[in-house]
Each structure stands twice: as C-alpha cells, then as structure tokens.
Amino acid sequence: MILGNQGRDWILRNKGIVVKFMSNVLIVEDSKTGERIRCFLRGRFKLQGLRPIVGDVVEYSKVGDTGVVESVLKRKNELLKPRVANVDQVVCVYTIKKPEVPLLMLDKLLVLVEESKLNVLLVLNKIDLLDKSDEDKKKSFIETYTKIYPVVCTSTKTGEGIEELKGHFKDRLSVFAGPSGVGKSSLLNAICPGINLRTQEISEKLERGKHTTTAAELIRLPFGGLVVDTPGFSLIEVDHIKPGNLKLYFPEMLESNNCLFKDCTHLDEPGCKIKELVQKGEIALSRYENYREIYKEVVGQ
C-alpha cells in the first residue's frame, strides 16, 4: 500500500493489474490480496488521452466496494493486437488439420510478435487428428521451427503435451494468438479446468471456427501465471512494416551482416549469404519463400 498525494489530500494507494477493461470501467486484481475490484478512471485520464489496457500495473484507491485508478505504472512492453501490456510471451497456436492453417499466416503472425520484441512459444495443436498422410507435414513443421522457437505438440483429446505446456505458462503473463478454430480456448480449458471458456466446433464446409473470444481478459492460472485468451482472426496485416526492417523479424536471417551488401534484402542481390543458407538447407525454403511474399506485401506490390 502506497501513500500518494492528490492536491492537499493524502490517499492510500494499492497496486494491482488490469485484468479486464470495459469502456470507463476496469477490473483490477490486487497484487497482495488477489481480490478483483471494479475501478473507475479519474477524469484527467480522458482529458490527457490516457487509456489503461489489460496487463497494465496500476495504483488505485479504494472508495467503498469500488476503486479509482490514480496512476498507470511504466510498461515494460506492449503487444498491439490485441493490446496487452507487460507480456512475457506470445503463444502462437497452429494446426495442420481442421483447419489447415497456411504457413504464410503463421509467419506473418511471428513477424508481428518479433516486431514487438516478445518471446514466442509455438504450439502445434490437434495432433490427435493427424494420420500417416500428415507425418511429412508434421515432421517438416517441427524441423523448421524448433531451430528458431520452442515448440510443443498438444492434443486436448488425448492430453498429450498439456503438462509440458503448463510448465511454459507458470509465473508468466502469456497471450494466446492464432487463427479461428485452432483450439486456443480448448487448450486453456485443458490447462485450467473449471474456467469453461466457450468453444465451438469447426465448420466442415468452411474449415474454420467461429470467434468464441470477444475481448482480451487476463485469466489467473491456479499453478501460477496469467494468460490472455484473444479473439481469433482470418487476416493479418503487415503493410505498416518498413521493407528494410522485415529481415530483422526473421531470426534465422540475422546473419545478413555477412552478405556482400550491408543493405541486402535477400531477394536478388549477388553475394547474399541468406540465399546460400537456403540452398544448403540451413534455412527452411518455406520460411524464405514466405519472407519474399511478405516483402512484396510491405512494399505494396
């Protein structure tokens, strides 16, 4: 509890984390007691154009059964979509079957996470649906991405990988991200039984799921840590990225300083070290091809 000065009056300030934001009302979880308190913003926040977001650490004062947010502490980082502050990792969920998610969509998502300078955990979900005809896709995915990020294979039907996943969530603020239908809410129900997040089966005709999450909200995990379930998506926009920065968001391309030209885009320049690594199989061809596709998008071709 902190003593703060507002005008001539001294007030007692408590510290907490914003777990949900609704217009001018916030739900704040007290850092010491764990109690969740309905809080309001002082008028100066609106006048100054300040808007707390989920994950923000705030100071608030108690007014009866409710609270008033007095200040927002400095953020260590911020994820833009969804807007969440003080994130420890983004858990990118992917599926090979029902739905089959294009690798281009996954690589675009990873670009956005890299742009935000956040840690990545990759989850290959619904592996119980895979048969022998899918083994090559599964093997290729694991070989490609384990060189860059930690990967966990999971199934909510068989329980495979769920305990391993819990270890990655413990004592961290994690954000789930991924297209509609990949099973984000089902995974959260599996690692935290009792929260009963809404899930919906995949449409057989469209091969995609309906959005079952409508707004970002922090969920406290019983084994330690916080997680945000986020709305699914069918489109990822990357056109705001500067073409010259795109290669910075592909970690395996950071050897670009060994290229003949310092400003090498890894497209058509001679003496490109990255193209050599692709030819040798040290950088996955799929990742390089997706880099080229995303580059076209960011330059507006």
N, C-alpha and C positions, 0 to 999 in steps of 0.2 A: 504494500500500500504506500502511495506516494503523496506527499503534501504538495499541492500546487497552488499558485496564486492567480486568481482571476479578478482583476480590478483590485478592490480593497479586501475582498473576502478570501479567506483560505479555505480550500476544499480538500477533502480526501479523495485521492485518485487510486483506482485499481487498474491493473493491467490485464488485458485479455486479447484473444484472437478473434477476428471476424469470421464466423462460420457460414453466415448467410447474409445477403443484402437484398432488401426489397424496398425500392423507392427511397424514402427517407428513414426507413427503419432497418436497423441491423440486429442480428442475433450475435452476441459476443459471448464466448466461452471464457470464464475467468481462469487466469493462469494458475492460481493457487487452489481454488475450490472445485474447479471443473463445472461449476454452475453455469447454465446458459441463460443470459439475461437479454431482454428486449431493450434495445437502446435507440435513442434518437440523436440526430445531429444538431448541433447548435447552428444558428442562422448564419454565422460567419463562414461556415464551410461552403454554403451555397453562394454567398457573396464573393468568396475568393475562388470559386470554381473548383473546389477540392471535393473529391469523391472517394471515400474509402472503398476497397474491394476485398473480396474473400481472400483470407490469408494475411491481411494486414494485422499488425500488432498495434493495439490502441490503448490509450489511457481513458478511463471513463469514471464518472462519479455516480454514486447511487442516489436515486430520487424515489423513495418508497420501494415498490417492487420493480421499478424500471431503472434505466440508466441514461446518462447523457455522455456522448463521446466528447472528450475535451481535446484530444490530440491524436495524431497518427504518427507512429514512430517510423524512422527511416527504413525503407525496404532494402533487402539485400539483392533482390531481383524481381522481375515481373514477367509473367507469361501473358502475351497479348490476347490470344484466342485459345481458350477462354481467359478472361482477365483474372489472374490469380497471383498473389504476391508471396514472396518468401518460399519459393518452391525448391525442394531438394532434388526431385527427379520427375521426368515425364515418362509414363509407362505407355508405350505405343503398342497397341494391340492389333494383330494381323491374323488373317485366316486364309488358308489355301482353298478351302471348300465351304460353301454355304455361309457367306458368299466367298467367291474367289476374288480377292482384292488385288488390283493391278499393283505391281511393284512400283510403278511410277507414282501412284498415290502415296504409298508408304515413303518413298524417297523425298517427295515434296514435304510431307509431314516432318521428316527428320531434318530437312533443311531449315524449317521454321524453328524447330527446337534448338538446333545448332546456332541459329541466328540469335536466339535468346540466351545462349551460353549456359544451357541447363544440361544436367546429366540425363542419359537415356537408358531405359530398360526396355528391351524388346520382348514381347510375349507372342508366341505362336500358339494361338488358341484353337480349340475344337479338333485336336489331333485324333480324337476317337473316331472322327468321320473319315479319316484317311485310309485308303486301301493300297494294295501293291502298285496300282497305276499312279499313285501320288508320291511314291517313295522318292523318285528323282527330284520332284519339286521341293519336297521337304529337305532332302539332303543338300540341294543347291542353296536353299534359303539359309540353312544353318551354317554351311561353309562360307557363304558370302558375308553374313552379318556378324558371326562370332569373332571375326577378325577386327571388328570395329566396336561392337557393343555387347554387353551381357545379354544372353538370350535364354528365355525359359519357355519350355513347351508345356502346355497345360490342357486339361480337359475337366470341365465341371461335371461331366457324366461319370468318369472313372476316378476322378480325384487326382490324376497324375499332375505333378508339378505344383499343386496348391500349397503344400508345406514349404517348398522352396520359395514360392512367391511371397509367402508371409515373411520370410527372412529378409527379403528386399524392401518390404514396407515398414518394418519395425523401426520406430523412432525417427521416421522421416515424414515430410509433407510431400505426398505424391499426387500427381494428376494423371488420371486415365485419359487417353486420347486415342481416337481411331474412328473409322467409318461406321455407319449404322450397321447393326447386325452382326458385329464380330464378337459380341458377348461380353462387353465391358461390365454391364450391370450384373450378369450372371456370375462373373468372376468375383465381383465384390460380395455378392450373396454367399459365394463359396468360402471366401476368406474371412467373412464376418457374418456368420449365420445369425439371423434374427433381425437384420435391418430391412429385409424384404423389399429390395428395390424392384420396381416394375420391370418386367422383361416381356419380350414379345417374340414369337417365332418368326423365322424368315419367310417372306413371301416366296412360294415356289415359282411363281411366274416372273417376278422381278429380281429374284436372287438378292434381295436386300431386306433389311429390317426397318421397322418404323422407329422414329426417335422416341425413346422411353424416358430420357432425361431432358428436362426443360431448362434448368438453370444450375449454375455452379453452386455446390454446397459442400462444406467440409464435413466429413464423417470421421468420428473418433473410433479407432480400432481398439478392441479390447486387449490386444497383445502389445500395444504401443504404436503410436504414429497416427497420422491424419491422411485422409485420401479424399480427392475430389472426383466424383463421377460427373462427366461432362456430356453435353449433347453430341450425338453422332453427326457426321457430315457426309456429303456426297461430292463436295467440291472444295479444293484447296487453292487459295490464291497466293501466288508468289511474285506477282508482277511489280511489287514495291521494291524488290531486291535489286541492288545495283549489279549489273553484269560482272563487273570486276571483282565483286565480293563473293560471288556464288561458289567459287572453288574453295573458299575458306570454310564452307559449310559441308564439305565432303572430307572428313578427317583423313581418309586414305590418300588424299591428293595434296597433303601438306608438304610433300617433297618437291613441290613446284619450284622451290628455290634452286633446284638442281637443273632446271630447264635452261636451254640456251638463252632464252629471253626472259628477263625478270617479270615482264607483264604477260607472260604466256597464258593464253586462255585454254590451252589443252584441246584445241579444236583442229586447226590446220597449220600451225606453226612448225617449222623444222626444228629438230633438236629437242622435241618435247619428251621429257622424262616420263610423264604420266602415260603417254601413249605406248611407250616402251614397256612399262609395267603391266599395262592391259594386255599387250601381245604376249608377255611372259606368263600371264595368268595370275599375277600377284595382286592385281586389282580386277574385281569382277566385271566382266563385259556388260552385264545388265546395269550395274551402277554407272559405268561410263556412258552407256547409251542414254540412260535417264538423265545424267548430267547434261548431255548435249540437248535433249528435249527441253529440259527446264531452262537452259541457257537461251534457246530460241524464244521461249515464253517471256523471259525477263527483258529481252531486247525488243520484244513486240513483233516478232516475225510470224 
